[in-house]
């Protein structure tokens, strides 16, 4: 019996901890249903946006994403969101999908417009900006560096500028016609200019 008592206590502790997590999850799910009004937005790509993601206005959470669907005719993502009842949003507000940093989750950020008319329940945002895929941007940046040693590849050689005080086209690197005056180029075997 003494050997089974620690196993029983450990089992009870695991069950209690699982129960606490279950209560927290159910409470969080009810908190997402704030009883606000529904708005929608159409995006070409929603990236990592998920149901339950925040909707922010000025950095303050004013709602949550409640549904994501694909429009079968346009193949655009339709996102429904629940906005707090006490927040009224101008009809020319834009919605964009942003990220909370490299490791943070995605959210919908709203930029309010200046219209006097407000969006009614069931309406959608006219102006949207889809999610930016950070992996694609990073890949484009890395592969755009090209060339050896991470330096951009040169398209054609360019002449080096003449040092200050040298005559244009002189022996210090300017371009000139070598047939016209071979002495000025310092050709091998030619007498030095004085």
SULVENPE-V936967 format. One line per field, one symbol per residue. ss: DSSP state (2 for helix, 1 for strand, 0 for the rest). burial: + if it has 9 or more other ideal C-beta (glycine too) atoms within 8 Angstrom, else -. Layout:
ss = ???
burial = ???
This chain:
ss = 02222222222222222222222222222222000011111110000000000111100111111111110000001111111000000100011111100000011111100000010000010011100002222222222200022200000000000000000000000000000002222000000000
burial = -------------------------------+-+-+-++++++--++-++--+++++----+++++-+--+----++++++++---+-+++++++++-+------+++++--+-----+-----+--+-++-----+-------+-+--------------+---+---+---+-+------+++---------
